[in-house]
Amino acid sequence: MRIKLWLDKAFVLASRLTGLAASTVASKRRELEWDLNAILKALATCDLTQALQARMRQARDQFLTFAAFPEMVDVTNNACERDLRPAVAQR
């Protein structure tokens, strides 16, 4: 549940990214990083949760890239998908 809430907070930040000052984005990013650290350090008894935590640990540096480089990185990969669509349709 904590992971879902964390993702919800990250998506809220992503949706409001263009309307926030750089200092606010940096502050919210730090808060999300602290929360993620706590989530990943939490002991889990469920095998699925442990597996999810392990995968999140491996990709943790990629989660908030959109907030670290707001004007250089798109929040989603939709632009890439749009670029690939003609090739996939032709195939």
Contacts in CASP RR format, 6 or more apart in sequence:
PFRMAT RR
TARGET T0000
AUTHOR 0000-0000-0000
METHOD contacts of the structure
MODEL  1
MRIKLWLDKAFVLASRLTGLAASTVASKRRELEWDLNAILKALATCDLTQ
ALQARMRQARDQFLTFAAFPEMVDVTNNACERDLRPAVAQR
2 39 0 8 1.000
2 42 0 8 1.000
3 39 0 8 1.000
3 52 0 8 1.000
3 56 0 8 1.000
6 32 0 8 1.000
6 35 0 8 1.000
6 36 0 8 1.000
6 39 0 8 1.000
9 32 0 8 1.000
9 35 0 8 1.000
10 32 0 8 1.000
10 63 0 8 1.000
10 64 0 8 1.000
13 25 0 8 1.000
13 28 0 8 1.000
13 29 0 8 1.000
13 32 0 8 1.000
13 67 0 8 1.000
14 66 0 8 1.000
14 67 0 8 1.000
14 75 0 8 1.000
15 75 0 8 1.000
17 25 0 8 1.000
17 66 0 8 1.000
17 67 0 8 1.000
17 70 0 8 1.000
17 75 0 8 1.000
18 70 0 8 1.000
20 28 0 8 1.000
22 70 0 8 1.000
25 67 0 8 1.000
25 70 0 8 1.000
26 67 0 8 1.000
28 67 0 8 1.000
29 64 0 8 1.000
29 67 0 8 1.000
29 68 0 8 1.000
32 63 0 8 1.000
32 64 0 8 1.000
32 67 0 8 1.000
33 64 0 8 1.000
36 56 0 8 1.000
36 60 0 8 1.000
36 63 0 8 1.000
39 53 0 8 1.000
39 56 0 8 1.000
40 53 0 8 1.000
40 56 0 8 1.000
40 57 0 8 1.000
40 60 0 8 1.000
42 53 0 8 1.000
44 50 0 8 1.000
44 53 0 8 1.000
56 63 0 8 1.000
65 73 0 8 1.000
66 73 0 8 1.000
66 74 0 8 1.000
66 75 0 8 1.000
END
